[in-house]
């Protein structure tokens, strides 16, 4: 009888230890950022899922810049973009606009949406174009078509913004289309905790943690650093 109770207590202790370990690991994952000594400029990507960030406090918590999701494909405007843009400017945090490119939609339609959503403002960071696959688009056009459509999109939004865009390339998209070896733009790569090496040119920005939690922002954000 006493042996049975001992085993129950031991199993309960092991379960508690595992829960505590999981809690510690989760907090390490959601709190980790690269060293400021190596990457002095660090920031976030936000969208409507992050609610209404309290921008006045974020500069003090290490957010040097923010990319605000503005548009997706040819129809979707981020619900929080306009309010985020106003608030981030008032807070004095550097900012840029991000578009999630949809390979199933015409580039001209996507560019029109971006241009009519994102005002041309002095001091804005280069527009960012996220290139990744999505569950809503199962087509896989050939590389020549993707490059042609991307060229059309870039020429239109860059004429509007007055500066070259930066390309946020997912590993899968870059592996399929090898964008970085063909399109002469700065690249932004993603790999949590580990330095990315999947592009044909050196990256200038790196999403170092896709699950960072930041005080003042709802949910998880992508934490991004800039190469010196």
N, C-alpha and C positions, 0 to 999 in steps of 0.2 A: 504493500500500500504506500509506504513511505517512498519506495523507489519510483512508483508511478507518479507521485506528486513531484518528485525531483525532476523527472523527465519532462513533465508539463512546464515546470518553472524554467528548465533549461531551454525548451523550445520557445517559450515566450520571450526569454532573454535574447535568444538568437534572432527571433523575429523583430524585436525592438531594435537590436543592433543593426539589422539590415535596413530597417526604416530610417534610422539615424544616418547610416551611411548613404542611403539614397538621397536623403535631404541635403547632406553635405555636398554630394556630387552635383545635385541639381543647382545648389547655390553657387558652386564653383563655375558650372557651365553658364548660368545666366548672369554671372557677375564678372566673368573674365574679359579682360581687354589686354592688348599688347602693351609693352612698356612704352611710356612716354619718352624715355631716353632714346628709343629707336624710332618711334613714330610720334612726333610731337603734335601733329594735327589729327584730331579724331572727331568723328561725328556720327550721325544717325540717318536712317531712311525711315520715313513715317508715311502712313496712309490712313484712310478712314477708320480702319480697325483699331487704331491707336487712340481713338477718342479725340479729346481736345487737350493736347499737351499744354502744360503750364510753362510756356516759353520763357517768361522772365527769370525763372530759377534754373533753367537748363544750362545756361552759359557757365554758371558757378559749379555745375556738377560735371564739367568736362566735355560738354557738347560744343565743339568749335564751329561746326557747320551742320546743316541739315539739308537733305534732299527730300523734297515734298513730292509724293506721288500726285501727278496732275491728271493724267489720262491713261486709258487702257483701250487699245484697239481703235476703232473708228466711232464708237458711240458712248463710251463710259467716261464721265468726268468724276474724279474722286470727290466725294461729298464734303470732305474737309479741306480741300485744297485752298479755296478762297480765304477761309478763316485762318488757316495755317500761314498762308502767305502774309496776310496783314499782321498777324501776331509775331511771326518770326522777324519781320522787318522792325517792328516796334521794339523787340527785345535786343536788336543789334547783333543777331547771330547771322553769319553768312548762310546763304541759301541757294538752292538750285531746284529746277523742276525736272521730274522724271516721267518718261512715257514708257509704258509697257507695250512693246511692239507685238502685233498679231499677224502671223504669217498667212492667216486666212482672209485678211482684209486688205483692200487696196491701200497702197502707201499714200496716195493723194488724199484719200478720205481721212486717214489717220493724221496726216500733217494738218489738214484743215481743223480737225478737232483740237489738236495741240495749240495751234496758232490762235484760235479763238478762245482758248481757255487760259493760256499763259501770257500775261502782258510782257512786253519788252521793257525791262527795268535796268537802269544802270547799276552796276555792282553785283548783279546776279552771277552765280557760278555757271559754267557751261551746261547746257541741257544734257541730261543723261537719257540714253535709250537702252532699255532692258531687253535683251534678246534671249528668250527661253521658250521651251515648249509648254503648252498648257493643255489641260484635259478637254477644253472646249474646242480645240482645233486639232483634229487628227490628221490633217493633210501634211504631206512632206514634199513641198515643191522642190524642184531641182535647184542646185546651187546658183546657176546663172540667173534664174528668176529672183531668188532671194537677194542676190547682190544688186540686181537692177532695181528692185522695189526699195531696198534699203538706200540706195543712192538717191532715188527720187525723194524719199522721205527726208533724208539728211539735207539735201539741197534746199528744200522748202523751209524746214525749221531753222536751219542755220542762217538763211537770209533774214528770217524773222528775228532771231536772237542776236545776230551780229557776231557770233563766235562759233567755232567748231564744237560739235557735240562730243561727249565721251560715251563709249560703248560698254555697257554692263553685260558681259558675256557669261552665260552659265556654262559649266563644263560640258554638258550634253550638247548644247547648241554649237559651241565652238568645235567639238569633235565632229559633228555632222557637217558643218558648213565652212569651217576654217576661215572665219570672218577676219581674224586679226592679221592673216597673211595677205589679205587682199585690200582691205579698207584702211586707208591711212588716217587713223584716228587714235587718240589715247584710249587705252583699255582699262577697264575696272573688272577685277576678277573676284571670285568667291571661293573660299574654303575655310571652314571653321577651324580655328586653332593652328592650322598649318599654312605656310606660305604657298600660294598657288603658283603653278608652273606650266599651265596647259595652253598658253597662248604663244603665238609666234613672235611677239614683241614684249618688252618689259612692261609690266603693269604700273600704272600711276596711282591706282586706288585698289584697296583690298577689303572685302567684307570679311572681317576676321571672326565675327561671331554673329550668327543669324538669330540667336535666341537671347539677346541681352535684355535685361530688365533695367529700366532707368527710372529713378524717382521723378515723378511729374508726367510720366507717359503711361497710358494704359497698355497692358499687354506687352508682348515682346517686340523688339525692334532689331533691325540689322545694324550692327556696329561697324563702322567703316573707318579705315585709316588711310592717310596719304603718304606716299613714298617721298622721302626727302630728295 
